[in-house]
């Protein structure tokens, strides 16, 4: 397996098997239909697929339906696609970097760190409240992720996957406590902050969407550039180093990419959990272990998952909207228990 993985990693685009091709087409259709469902889904103003097609190919500024799609639905739908892709790829990178199947931004404290800093900014804490929201969330993700890595012994020779998870649980609990304290002080902003903390796309507007796409695109490009090094790292650090891979560089750039992707997503939609855990475990059995394929297909699968979760969030208890984070948690929690049980 190791020889096959290395031989495939030499080529940027390996030959696709029929199974990978069909799975990629299936996931792409899911992502596209999820986008369409998010654009036309349940709301007080019903839209049809015909309205969406006319919006795509014959946009009319004087058409009220087109204006609703452009100003209200499109930013939310595009954000859902990007956030799903970024969280899925961040989780994939974390699992590859730590060689821990339980690793994800939500479990290892990265989402909690970003959310905590956003909550502190909401109550006007100096310094953090003056930063750009995405920069603020990335800073929180960087600090919390670094703390988890240090406590979990990630940089030591005796690092153990479960030790890293326990460190993530401890740091997450601490950060959630600080976040709840911030909610107590938030007064009139408490409800909006609490709603955001559950993971929601309901308040995404065009300005937030414009802030979101640059860091996500940069993060995804960085992730693809790391594919060969991650393939080599999967063979073991000694083998990777012997084949010319710079292990420290791979760890550093991968860590920064994870923080950028997760932090940007949390800044816009709050901590949507379990996407980074669930998606890699769904994609890997169908695609294999080659990161040249895993990264783009995981991005598509993550986009599909969050888009459909967003559409379902508006349908379950219509007209009340369920936060997207609740939907992904319902899907991801059984998966986490199953993986942890098999691992033990």
C-alpha positions in Angstrom: 0.0 0.0 0.0 2.8 2.4 0.9 4.6 1.8 -2.4 1.3 2.4 -4.3 0.6 5.6 -2.4 4.0 7.0 -3.1 3.9 6.1 -6.8 0.5 7.8 -7.1 1.7 10.9 -5.3 4.3 11.6 -8.0 1.6 12.6 -10.4 -0.6 15.6 -9.6 -3.7 14.1 -11.1 -3.6 10.3 -10.8 -5.7 8.2 -13.1 -9.2 8.0 -11.7 -10.9 4.7 -11.2 -14.6 4.3 -12.1 -15.5 4.2 -8.4 -13.8 7.5 -7.7 -15.3 9.1 -10.9 -18.8 8.0 -9.9 -18.4 9.1 -6.3 -17.0 12.5 -7.4 -20.0 12.9 -9.8 -22.4 11.9 -7.0 -20.9 14.3 -4.5 -20.8 17.1 -7.1 -24.5 16.6 -7.8 -25.2 16.7 -4.0 -23.3 20.0 -3.7 -25.1 21.5 -6.6 -28.6 20.3 -5.5 -27.7 21.5 -1.9 -26.9 25.0 -3.3 -30.2 25.0 -5.2 -32.1 23.8 -2.1 -30.5 26.5 -0.1 -31.4 29.2 -2.7 -35.0 28.1 -3.1 -35.7 26.3 0.2 -38.4 26.8 2.8 -39.1 30.3 3.9 -41.9 32.8 4.1 -41.2 33.7 0.5 -41.4 30.6 -1.6 -39.2 30.2 -4.7 -39.0 27.6 -7.4 -36.2 26.0 -9.4 -37.6 27.9 -12.4 -37.0 31.2 -10.5 -33.4 30.1 -9.8 -32.7 29.2 -13.5 -34.1 32.6 -14.6 -31.9 34.3 -12.0 -28.8 32.4 -13.3 -29.3 33.1 -17.0 -31.6 36.1 -17.3 -30.9 38.3 -14.3 -33.2 41.4 -14.1 -32.5 44.0 -11.5 -36.1 45.2 -11.5 -37.4 41.7 -10.7 -38.1 41.4 -7.0 -37.5 37.6 -7.0 -34.1 38.1 -8.5 -33.3 40.8 -6.0 -34.2 38.4 -3.1 -32.1 35.7 -4.6 -29.1 38.1 -5.1 -29.2 39.9 -1.8 -30.6 37.4 0.7 -30.3 33.8 -0.7 -27.1 33.9 -2.7 -24.7 35.1 0.0 -26.0 32.5 2.4 -25.9 29.7 -0.2 -22.3 30.6 -1.3 -21.2 30.9 2.3 -22.6 27.4 3.0 -20.6 25.9 0.2 -17.4 27.6 1.2 -17.8 26.9 4.9 -18.6 23.3 4.3 -15.5 22.9 2.0 -13.2 24.7 4.4 -14.3 22.8 7.5 -14.1 19.4 5.7 -10.6 20.1 4.4 -9.4 21.5 7.8 -10.6 18.2 9.4 -8.9 16.1 6.7 -5.6 18.0 7.2 -5.8 17.6 11.0 -6.4 13.9 10.7 -3.5 13.5 8.3 -1.2 15.7 10.3 -1.8 14.1 13.7 -2.6 10.6 12.2 -5.5 10.7 14.6 -9.0 9.7 13.1 -10.7 11.6 15.9 -9.1 14.9 15.0 -11.3 17.8 13.8 -11.5 21.6 14.4 -14.5 21.1 16.7 -12.9 18.4 18.8 -9.4 19.8 19.2 -10.5 23.2 20.4 -9.9 25.3 17.2 -13.6 26.2 16.7 -14.0 26.9 20.4 -11.0 29.3 20.4 -12.3 31.2 17.4 -15.8 31.4 18.9 -14.4 32.5 22.2 -12.5 35.4 20.7 -15.6 36.4 18.6 -17.7 36.4 21.8 -15.1 38.5 23.6 -15.1 41.0 20.8 -18.9 41.2 20.9 -18.8 42.5 24.5 -16.2 45.1 23.6 -13.0 43.6 25.1 -10.1 45.8 24.1 -7.8 44.7 21.3 -9.9 41.8 20.1 -13.0 44.0 19.5 -10.9 46.3 17.3 -9.7 43.5 14.9 -11.4 42.4 11.7 -13.8 39.6 12.6 -12.0 37.0 10.5 -8.6 38.0 11.8 -10.0 37.9 15.3 -11.3 34.4 14.9 -8.1 33.1 13.2 -6.1 34.5 16.2 -8.4 32.7 18.6 -8.1 29.5 16.6 -4.3 29.8 16.5 -3.9 30.2 20.2 -6.3 27.4 21.2 -5.0 25.0 18.6 -1.4 25.7 19.8 -2.4 25.1 23.4 -4.0 21.8 22.5 -1.0 20.7 20.5 1.3 21.5 23.4 -0.8 19.9 26.1 -1.4 16.9 23.9 2.3 16.3 23.3 1.9 16.7 19.6 5.5 17.9 19.3 7.0 15.1 21.4 8.0 11.6 20.5 5.4 10.1 22.9 2.4 11.7 21.4 -0.7 9.6 21.6 -4.0 10.2 19.7 -6.2 10.0 22.8 -4.0 12.3 24.7 -4.5 14.9 22.0 -8.3 14.4 22.1 -8.3 14.8 25.9 -6.3 18.0 25.6 -8.8 19.3 23.1 -11.7 18.4 25.4 -10.1 20.3 28.3 -9.2 23.4 26.3 -12.7 23.4 24.7 -14.3 23.2 28.1 -12.2 26.2 29.3 -13.0 28.3 26.3 -16.7 27.4 26.5 -16.7 28.7 30.1 -15.1 31.9 29.0 -17.6 32.2 26.2 -20.6 31.7 28.6 -19.1 34.4 30.9 -19.0 36.7 27.9 -22.7 35.9 27.2 -23.6 37.0 30.8 -21.9 40.3 30.2 -23.3 40.8 26.7 -26.8 41.8 28.0 -28.8 42.9 25.0 -26.5 41.1 22.6 -26.7 37.8 24.5 -29.4 36.2 22.3 -27.7 37.0 19.0 -24.4 35.8 20.2 -25.9 32.6 21.6 -27.7 32.0 18.3 -24.4 32.5 16.4 -22.6 30.1 18.8 -24.9 27.2 17.8 -23.6 27.6 14.2 -26.0 29.4 11.9 -26.0 30.9 8.3 -29.2 32.9 8.9 -27.4 36.3 9.3 -24.9 35.9 6.4 -25.0 38.9 4.1 -23.1 40.0 1.0 -20.5 41.9 3.1 -19.7 38.8 5.1 -19.6 36.6 2.0 -17.1 39.0 0.4 -14.9 38.7 3.5 -15.2 34.9 3.6 -14.1 33.8 0.1 -10.5 35.2 0.0 -9.2 33.4 3.1 -11.1 30.2 2.2 -9.7 30.1 -1.4 -6.2 30.8 -0.1 -6.6 28.0 2.4 -7.8 25.5 -0.2 -5.0 26.4 -2.5 -2.5 25.9 0.3 -4.1 22.6 1.2 -3.7 21.3 -2.4 -0.1 22.4 -2.4 0.5 20.2 0.6 -1.0 17.1 -1.0 2.3 15.5 -2.0 3.9 16.2 1.4 0.9 14.7 3.2 1.1 11.6 1.0 4.7 11.2 2.1 3.9 11.9 5.7 1.3 9.1 5.7 4.2 6.7 5.1 5.8 7.7 8.4 8.0 10.6 9.3 11.3 8.7 8.8 10.3 7.5 5.4 9.0 11.0 4.4 12.2 12.7 5.6 14.3 10.1 3.7 12.3 10.9 0.5 13.1 14.6 0.8 10.0 15.9 2.6 10.5 18.8 5.1 8.5 17.5 8.0 8.6 20.8 10.0 7.6 22.8 7.0 4.7 20.5 6.3 3.5 20.7 9.9 3.8 24.4 10.1 2.0 25.2 6.8 -0.7 22.6 7.5 -1.3 24.0 10.9 -1.6 27.6 9.5 -3.9 26.3 6.8 -6.2 24.6 9.3 -6.4 27.7 11.4 -7.1 29.9 8.4 -9.9 27.7 7.1 -11.5 27.0 10.5 -11.1 30.5 11.8 -12.6 32.2 8.7 -15.6 29.8 8.8 -16.3 30.3 12.5 -16.1 34.1 12.1 -19.0 34.1 9.6 -21.2 31.2 10.8 -20.2 30.3 14.3 -18.7 26.9 15.3 -20.5 24.4 13.1 -19.3 21.1 14.5 -18.5 17.6 13.2 -18.1 18.5 9.5 -14.4 18.1 9.7 -14.8 14.8 11.5 -17.5 13.3 9.5 -16.6 14.1 5.9 -13.1 12.6 5.7 -14.4 9.3 7.1 -17.1 9.3 4.4 -14.8 10.1 1.6 -11.7 8.1 2.4 -13.2 4.6 1.9 -14.5 5.6 -1.6 -11.4 7.6 -2.7 -8.5 6.0 -1.0 -5.6 7.7 0.8 -4.2 10.0 -2.0 -4.5 13.6 -0.8 -4.5 14.8 -4.4 -8.0 13.3 -4.6 -9.0 13.5 -0.9 -8.7 17.3 -0.6 -10.9 18.4 -3.6 -13.5 15.6 -3.1 -13.7 16.3 0.7 -14.2 19.9 -0.1 -17.1 19.0 -2.4 -18.6 16.6 0.2 -18.3 19.2 3.0 -20.0 21.8 0.7 -22.8 19.4 0.1 -23.2 18.5 3.8 -23.5 22.1 5.0 -25.7 23.2 2.1 -28.2 20.4 2.7 -28.0 21.0 6.4 -28.8 24.6 5.9 -31.8 23.7 3.7 -33.0 21.2 6.3 -32.6 23.7 9.1 -35.4 25.8 7.6 -37.7 22.8 7.0 -37.6 20.8 10.2 -39.7 23.2 12.4 -40.9 25.6 9.7 -41.3 28.6 10.0 -38.8 28.6 12.9 -35.2 28.0 11.8 -33.0 25.4 13.4 -29.3 26.3 13.5 -27.1 24.4 11.1 -24.8 23.4 13.9 -27.6 21.4 15.4 -28.2 19.4 12.2 -24.5 18.6 11.8 -24.2 17.7 15.5 -27.1 15.2 15.1 -25.3 13.6 12.2 -21.8 13.8 13.6 -22.2 12.6 17.2 -23.0 9.0 16.3 -20.1 9.0 13.9 -17.8 10.2 16.6 -19.0 7.6 19.0 -18.5 4.8 16.4 -15.0 6.0 15.5 -14.0 6.3 19.1 -15.4 2.8 19.9 -13.6 1.2 17.0 -10.4 3.1 17.9 -10.4 1.9 21.5 
